[in-house]
Amino acid sequence: MILLREAAGLALLVWDDDRPDDPVSPHYLRDGVTLALARVAGTLGADSAKPVSAAFIKLADPIVDDDLVVLRRRSGSVVCRYTANTLRHQQPVNAADLAERLALRHQHGLLSMMLSSVPAAFKLHNHAQYVLLLHQLMCALLPAPRALRPICQVTAEDLLLAGCHEGPDDGPYRAVLVGTGRLRQAARLPVVTAGGPEDERLHLLLPRSTIADGTSLALLSPQSVALHEIAGAEATLPAALTLLHRDDDSAARVRAALDRLYRSEPTARPMFEAARREIDALMPRKPRLVGGPKQPFGAALDLLIGNPLDGVFVSGWMNDTHELVSHMSLSDTTGRPVAIDVTGHRFRHPVVQAESAALADSARPGFVAYIGGDDIAVPRQPACGLVLRSGVTLPLTPAFRSDDPAALRHRLLSAIPQADLSEAMIGKCLAPAASALERAYQAPPKQPRLRDFGRRPTNPRASVVIPLYRNLSYLRFQLAAFAVDRDFVAAELILVLDSPEQEQAVSHLLQGLHALYGLPMRLAVMPRNCGFAAACNEGAAIAAAATLLFVNSDVLPDRSGWISGLLGALDDDPAIGAVGPKLLFEDHSLQHAGLYFGRDLQGRWRNRHYYKGYPRHYPPALERRSVPGVTGAVLAVKRALYDQVGGFAEDYIIGDFEDSDLCLRIRAAGFDIHYIPDVEMFHLERRSISSHRTHARGMASEINRWLHESRWATAMADLMRAPAEVPRLASADPLKAAG
């Protein structure tokens, strides 16, 4: 049969194929040579009792008398041959012939080829005659078109259409728009939702510009072709958010359809992704639990975090006295199920145990789990469920989660009572998730806003960097002491404000103090609270001196000249990379005479201070000596070395262990660290960090301790085995924890 006569023609050949294992392909021969003309071949219903195949081939223009069209098997045998002129003068394809010669299944297979592979091979998407013929064949061979109507506007460009569907739910389906003289493959796959009215089972997202009343849409599956006709394209439509606000069965079906459409397009256009985020944020699903805390079986999800993690973190509670649960399952953004073991890491859940009098105090209804994998991406409220040992799944819905890394970090650090933490729980669940959130939080640029008060010194001997966070109680006293210290004539003072909401108050305070004392200083305001390490690093980045002195805002010098004392000690020996002074409490007892590492009762490495709580003039604390490290409350380091080792590590949460981490990296670079007892300063310990809501709970400190130990356990053990690094102590052990 001839399909199109234009430009010599496009021929269609159909034959019963009794040897589908030896496929046939069409060839156009001239003088025994195959011409490179477009062709397509395929099987129509390969799994049917009587396989039928079809081939399309472009005839040459012009045709030469002896031109042949040959159907040849892969093995080389010839099925049949025709002269091109014979095919050219065949009767045109018509629906009656196809209906008579082909079974319904094969008719659908032929139409599927004509909707997909044939237009692509012969460039017929905009061929008016071909599109008209195809539309006529579909109208003649297929049942009457089903209605497809727009129901809401998802973006400024995209409409959601709903229509009737009678085939299987699982597809897969493709959609082709058949308009006036044009074929267009729908960019997004249609989806079918189970249940509901028949006229709302098929859903499809289409750009408004591609549809009009009367536009036909062919729905293709591996088994069939169905014809739909779009109606109501010009109607005024509600926004998807408006429709979802109805909170009825229809809204639930639309939500389910949109979820499946999102999963079918993992690399969404920006506007489509924006619509998804808006719906998730403005119309979150209601959290769903199984049972309740007072029932013998129940479960709920307190927190589920996907992006920006390289995996998934979950925490919640589960009463499973009969051991019915196998695991938890959730669907990622593609609909793929992800299995998570929620039985391994358990803890006491205060809320559940307070509500359930039947639970013993030793019960552990809380669970936490983490599954890693950068190929796992989950929506904000994924479909979740408890999978029982029978295979039955009980649905769960987590609360909607924010994308803000700081908010997620706070919730994660509040998820588990500190008393129930274990090393396995920290290492396998909390640390990987918290570290990923910290990286995401620190990732945006931190360029601080700068403001100078007075004229900065040229060629300063030292740059004093003071991180500020909320507590400004001691700042005026600190700056008053600096103002009368002659060392500051040649020192640069940089204050880094890590609580930018205080910018106006701090600027006003510094303006007044500069007017009072004439002390020049620079204020650097961080764009957000980034933590001690980031504040110090940003201060160092704008510092001009070859030596950096990091000083906490709650440190006051005992006397002037402390900068010269630390710089002199640092310059005494090129092998010394960093130094720290003697630090005192308000009652003049020792707070710090060097930092060392010791194991607690559980064998975990912790930072400790030599002679903490001992008298100010305790003889061993009067000796200058090499120490494993010094506290970051006051730390002097050579700028070149600081840059060489990468400054303070910014992946410790909020602020803890960055100073000992820096000291260990300085030692790993081959430099020594000294304690300088002649320089004495008062440290009103942890007055700023204690006001941070996340750190005050203790979880952050434990995760930081685990991270520090995982990096430096061997180095700490080696340091503490070296006799030269541990001063001779009195019989009463003064090695007390830093607290």
N, C-alpha and C positions, 0 to 999 in steps of 0.2 A: 504494500500500500504506500501511496505517496502522502506525506504529511504536509509538506509545503511545496508548491511549484516554483516559488520565487527563486531566481538565480539558480537555475538548473534543478533545485529541489532538495528536500530532506526526506529520505526514504525510511519507512518502518517495516521491519521484517519480524514476524512472530512464528515460532515453531514449537512443536512438542519436543521436549528434550529428554530422551530416554537414557542419556549418559551425563548426568549433571557433574560427575566426578572428572569429566574431560571437557572443560568449558570451551565455548565457541566464541570467536571474535570475528567481526566483519572486516573485509579488506577490499579496497578499491584498486583494481589492476588495470594498467595500461601497458600493452606490449609486454606483459609478464612482470612488470615492475609495480610494486605497491606504492601508491601515491599517499603522501602525508595529508590525509583529509580527516577532519574531526569525526569521531565515531564514539558510540556508547553502547555497551551491551550489559545485560543483567538477567537474572532469573526472576520470574514472577511467581512467588509462592513456592520456594524451593522445598518446603517441608510438606507439600501436598502430595496426594497419591499420584497425580499426573503432573509432573513438573513441566512448566512452560517457560520459554525464554524469549527475549525480545532484543532487537538491535536497531539502533538508529545510525544512519550514515549519511554524510553530506555528499551529494553527487557533484562531479566536476562541472565547471562552467568555463568553456562549453564542453558538451559530451562528445567524445569521439566514438565512431560506430562500433569499434571492437572493445570499448571499455566494459569491464566486468566487475560485478559485486559478488564476492565469494565469501561464504561462511565456512570458516576453517577451524577445526578443533585444535587444542593445544598439542595433541599428538601428531598433527599434520594432516589428518584425513579431512576431506571436503564434505560438508553436509549438503550444500547446494550452491548453484551459481546462477546468476541472472545477468543479462546484458543491462547496462545502465539505461539504455533507451527504453527497454521494456518496463523498468521500474518508473521511469520518468512519465510514462503514459498510463500508469495504473490509476484506478479510481481513487479519489481522495479518501482519506480516513473519515469514517462516519460512525456515529454511535450505534446504529443498528447493526452494522457488521461486527463491531467489537462485542456487542451484547450477545450476538449469535455465536461467535467463534470462541469467546472467552468466558470461563466461569467467573462468578462475582469476585472471588479472591484474586484472580488474575487481572480482572479489570482494575481493581484497586492498586495492584502492583504496577500496572502500566501507568496509571494516573500519577502514582507517587514518583516514578521515574520522570514523567513529563513535568512535574512540579519542581524537581530538585536537580538531578544530574544532567538532564537534557538541556535546560536553559543555560546551565553553567558551561557545558561543553560547546554549545553552538552560539553562545552570546545572544540569547533570545529573550532576556528579561524585559527589554523595551520593544519587542517585535509585536506590533499591534495585531497582525494576522494570526500569529502563533497564540497570543494571549486570548484572542477571541475564540479560536478553535478550542483551546483548552477549556475555557469557560463553558462553551457549548457542550463539550464531552462530559464535563463534571455535572452539569445540570441534567443531562440525559441519562447518565449512568448511576448517579448517586441519588439517594432519597432527597426529598425537598429540603432546602436549606433551613437550618435551625437559626433562631434569633440569637444575636450577640449584641449586648447593649452596654454602653458605658455606665458605670454606677458611681464613680467618684474620681476626683482629680488627686493624683499622688504627688506630682511635682507640677511646676509651671508648664512642662512639656508633656508629661505622661498621664494617660488615663488608664484606670483599671476597668476592664470589661468582664462581664459575667455572662455565661450562657449555658445552654443545655448540653449534657454529655451522657452518652449511653454506653461507652466502652469501659475497659478496665481502668482502675484508678492509678496504676503504677506507671503507665506509659512505657518508654519515654515518648513525648510528643514534640512535633515541630509545627510551626505555623507559617503559612505563605499567604500574603495578601495578594489578591487578584483584582486589580483595579482596572481603570480604563487604559487599555494598551500597555499595562505594566505589571510585572511580577516583582514582589519584594519579600525577601525572607525576613520574618520577624526577628529582631535582634535578641529578644528574650524568649526563653522557652515557656510555653503555657503550662499551667499546673492544674491538676484535678484534685478537689477536696472530697473526702468521703462524707456521705450523709447529706442532710439538708434537702431543700427543694431541688427538683430536677433542673430547673432553669438557673441555678446558682452553683453548679458543681464545677464548671469550667471557668478558669480565670486566666486573664492574659493582660499584660501591660504593654500598651502601644503608644507611640507619640501621636498627639492630636493631629499633627500635620500629615500623617500617613493615612488617615481614615476619613470617610465621608459616608453619608447615608447611601446604602446600596452597594458599598464595597463588600466584596466576597472574601472570605477567609477559609482556606483549606487547612484542615487539621490532619496531620500525617502521623501515623504510628506504624510500627513494623507490620501490623496486620491489616490496617484499613486506612481509608481516607474519608473524612466527613466534611461536608460543606456547611459553612455558616454565612449569614448575611448580617452586616452591621446596621443597626437602626438606632436613631436617637443621638447621632454623633454631634449634632449641633445644640443639644440641650444644655442648659445651665446645670452644672454638677456641683455637689457638695465636696468640700475637701475631705480627704481620707480621715483626718483628725476629727472632723465634725461627725462623720459616719460612725467612727469608733466610739464616740461619746454616748451613743445610744445604749450600749451595754446590753444588747439583746442577742438572740441567736444569729441574726444576720451579721451583726458586727463581729461576732466571734468567727464566723466563716470568712469574712473579709480579712480579719487579723491572721487567721491560719493561712489564707491564700497569700497574703503579703509576706509572711514568714517563709513560705516555700519559694516564692519568687526571689526573695533576697538570697536564699541558699543556692538558687540556681544561677545566680550571678555574683560569684565571690569577688570579682574585680569590677565593682560598680562604678558608674560615672559619678562625678562629684555631687551633682544635684540629686541623684537617686540615693546616694549614701547619706546626704543631708536629710532627705525625707525619712530615711530609716531611723536616723538618730533622733529626729524630732518626735516621731511616733513612739520610740522607745522611752524618751525622756518625759514626754507630756502625757502619754497613755500607758504607763507601766502596768503589767499584769499584777493582780493581787497575789501576794505570797500564798502558797498552798502547802499545807502540811498534811501528814498522815496521822490520824488519831490525835492524841494530846498528851501532855506531861503526866496526867493522872491516870492514864490508861496503860494496861500492860504492854501494849505495842503502839509505838508512835515514833514519828521522826519529823524533823524540820531542818531546813538549811538557814543558817544565820548569815553566812558570807560565802560568796562564790566570786572569784577573781580570775579573769582570763587575761585579755590584753591589759597592760603591756608585758605580762609574764611570758616566759618561754615554756608555757604549760598552763595548768589549771590548779588553783588552790581552793579548797572547800573546807568549811567548818560548820558544825551544827550539832544536833543532838539526836540520839536514837535510843529508845527503849526497846530492846529485843530480847526479852527474857527467855523466849522459846527458840532463839537462834534460827530465825526464819530467813534472815537476809543473807544473800550471797555477795552482792556488791551494789554500788550505785552506778547509774549510767546517765550520761548527758549527751545531747546532740550538738556537734560543732556547727560551724556556719554552713557547712555543706550538707548537713543532715546525717553525717557519719556518727555512729554511736562511739562514745569513749567510756571505757569501764574504769571505775575508780574504787579502790579498796578503802572502805571507811571503817574497817574493823580493827586496824592495826594500832593507831595512836589515839588513846582514849584519855579523857580527863573529867574531873568533876565539873558539872555545869551548874553554876549557882542558881540561875533562874529556874531550871527544871527541878532541881532538888528542893528548892524552896516551895514549889507548887505541889510536889508529889511527896506526901508523907510516907508513902510505901517504900520509897527508895532509901536504902541504907546509906550512911554517910560515906561508906567505902565505895559506893557505886560510881561508875564512870560512864555516864550517859553521853558526855560530849565526845565528839570525834573531830579530827583534823587530818587532812590528806593533801598530798601534792603529787601530780603526775607531770613530769617534764616532757618537753617535745616542742621544738619551734614550728612544727607542722600542725599544732593544735590551735585553732582559733575558735573562740566561742562568743556568741552574742551576749548582751548584757543580762538577759533573762533566758537562758537556754532551756529547752525542754529536758527535764530531769526526771529520774524515777529510781525508786528502790527496787532492785531486781531480787525477787525471792528465789529460794532454792528450787522451786517448782518451775521457774521461768516466767512467772507472772510479774508484771511491773506495776508498782504503785506510783502514780505521778506525784512529783514535788515541783514547786515553783519557788525559786529564791527571790528575795526582795530585789528590786531594781538597784543596780550599783552605779555609782558615779564613775567617770573616767579620770577624775582628778587623782594623780598618784599620791598626793599628800593625804587626802581623805581616805583613800584605800589603805595607805600605810598605817594611819591611825587606827582604823578598824581592825586591821590584821594584828597590830600590836596590843589590841584590847581583847583579842579573841579567846585567850586562854589564861586562867589564873597562874601567876608566876610559880606558885607552890607546886603545880602539877607539871611543870616543864621537865622534859628529859632531854638528854643529849641527842637521842635518835629523833625526837620530835623537832628539835631545833635544826639539826643537820639535814633531815630529809624533807621537812615541810616548811618551817618558818623561815630559815635563812635563805633558801633559794628564792622564795616569794618576796621577802623583804628586800633582798639585794636587788632584784629586778625592779621593784617599785622605786627604790632609792636611785637607781641608774636613770629611770624614766623621769624622776623628779629633778635630778641634777642636769639632765640633758639640755634643756633650753639655755640660750645664752644668759650669762650672769653679769653683763656689762653694768657696773655700778654707776650711779649718778654722782658726780664729784662737785664739791664746793670747798673753796679755800677760805680760811679765816687768817688774814695777815699774809705776809710775804714768806714763802717757803725758803729754807736755807739752801744755798748753793753748795754742791759737793759735801753733803752731810757725812759724818763718820758712821752714823747708824740710822736705820729706819725703825722706829718703834711702832709696831702694829698692834692695835687694841681692838678686838672684836667686841661689839656691843649687842646685847639682846635683852630688851625689855627692862631689866633691873638697872636703873641709873643712879641708885642711891649713893654710890661711892665715887661717882665720876667727878663731882666738883672738888672733893677732897684729893683725889688722885691728881687732877690737873693743877690744883694749888701746890702740891708737893713738887710737881714737875716744873712749875713756873719759877721756883726759887732754886732750882738745880742748874748750876752753870753748864753741866753736860749738855743741856738742851739747846745751848747756843749753836752747837754743831750737830744737833740731832733733828731728824725729821719725824714729826708726829702724825700718824695716820690712824683715824678712828673709822672702823668699818661697822656700819649699822646693819645688823641682820634682822631687824624688825622694822621694815620700811614704814609701817603704819605710825611710827614715832618720829618720822622725819621732821615734821614741823616743830615738835617740842624740842627735839635734840638740836636742831639748827638754832632755835631761839636761845637755848641754854648755852651753846658754844659761842654764839655771838656775844652774849653777856660776859662769859668767862674770858673771851679774848679781849674785850674792851677793858675788863678789870685787870688782867695779868699781862696782856701784850704777848701771850704765848701763841706763836703761829701754829696752825694745825690744818689738816685736810680731812674733810668728812667724805666718806664713800658710802653711798646708800645702796644696799643690795636690792634687786628688783623683787625679791621675795625672801622668806626665811630659808636659807640654804644650809645652815649648820655651821659649826665652828670651823671645820676644815676649809670649806669653800670661802668663808669670810676671810680667813687667814691667807689663803692663796690669792684672793683678789687684792687684798692689801699688799701682799708681796709683789704682785704684778705691777703695781703703780709706784712701788718704792724705788728710791734713787740710790740708796747707799749700798756698799759692798757687804755690809753686815746687817742681818735682820734680828730684831728683838721682838718676840711675841710676848705680850703681857695681857693677862686677863683684866677685865674692868673692875674686879674686886680685889686687886693687889695694890698695896700702899707701901712705898719704900720706907725703911727705918731711918735712913739718912740720905743725903745727897751723894752723888758720885757713884751710884750703882752702875750706871752705864759704863763708865771708865773701868770699874772693877771687872765687869763681865767681858768687856772687849780686851782688856789686858790679859786676862786668863786665856781667852780664845786665841790671842796672837802669840802667846808664849811658845807654842809648839805647833808646827804645821800639821802634826798628826792628830790634833784635836779638832773635831768637827763641830761639836756643840757643847755648851756649858749651861748650867743652871745654878741658882743661888740657894741659900738656906731660906726656907719659908716657915713662917710662924703663925700660930693661931692668935686670936685677940689676947689670950691670957699668957702670951709669950712662950707657950710650950711649942715643941717642934711639930710642924706639919709635914715637912719634907726635908730630907737630907740626902736626896738621891732616890732614884726609883729602881726597884728590882722586881724579879718575878718569883712567885711562890705558888705552890699547889694548895688548894683548899682540901677539906676533908673528903671530898669526892674525887680528888686527884686532878681537878681542873686548874689550869694555869690562870693566875690573876695578877694584876699589877699591885704592888705594895710599895710603901714608902719606908725608908730606913728611919728608925727611932721615932716614929710618929707617937706624939703624946709625951715624949721625954722632955726634961728641962732644956731650956734654950742653950745652956752652956754645957750640956752633956759632953764629956771629953771626946768620945769617938766621933761626934758630929762636928767637932772643930777642925777636923783634918780634911784638907783638900785631897781628893782622890778620884781615881777612875771609877765610874759606876756603870751598870748596865744601861741606864737611861736617866732622863730628868723629865719632870712634869712639864706639860705645855703651858702651865699657868705663867711661868717666866722661862723662856728658852731663847738662847742666843745661838745663832748658826750663821756660818758663812754663806753669803748669797749664792755663790757659784756651786757650792755643794748642795744647797737646798734645791736649786734648779736641776742639778744632776740626778738627784734621787726622786724627783717628781713632786716635791712639796708634800703637804699633808694629803693623805689618802681620803678621797671624798665619798667612799662607799660605806663608811661607818655611819650608822644612823644617828642623826641629831648631833651627837658629840660625845665620844668616849673611845679611848684606845688609839685615837689618831696620834697622840704625842708619843706613846711607846712604839707604835708602828713606825713613825718617822725615825725615832732613835735606832730601831733595829735595822732600818734601811741605811742609815748613816754608818752603822757598824758593818753591815754587809758590804758597803763600799770601801771598807778598809780604814775607817777613822775611829778615833776614841771619843769618849764623852766624859766630861769631868763635872764634879760637884764642887762649887766654890763657896765655902762657908763664910768668907769674909764679907760677902754681900748678903745682907739680911733684909727680907721684905715680909710684910704681913699679907697673908692670903685668907680672905674671908670665904672659905671654900664653897664652891658649887652654888653660889647665890643666883646666878642667871639660869643655868640649865635646870635647876630644880623647879623653875616656873613653867617649863615646857610640858604641856599636858601629856604628850606621848612618852617622853623620857621618864617622867615621874612614876610611871607604872612599873618600871623595872624590866619589861620585856626587851626594850631596845638595848639596854646594857648587856643582857644575857646573849642576845644575838651577836652584838659586837664582840663580846668575849669569845664566843664560839668562832667567829670569823678570824679574830686575832690569833687564836690558838691554832686554827687550821693552817694558817700561813706560817706561824713562827714557832711552833712547838719544839722543833728540833733545835732551832737557834737559841730559844730560851733555856732549854735543857743544857746545851753546851755552855752557855754563859754562866749558869748557876753552878756548873761543875768546876769552873775555873776558880781556884782559891784566891787569885789576885783580885778578882772582882767582888769578893765578899769580905768586908772589913771584919776584924776581930771584934766579937761582941761580948757583952757581960753575960754572966751565967743566966740571968733573967732575960729571956729572948725579947728584944725590943722590936722585932720584925712584925709590925702590926699592919693589918689591912688598911688600904687607903680609904675604904668606906664608901 
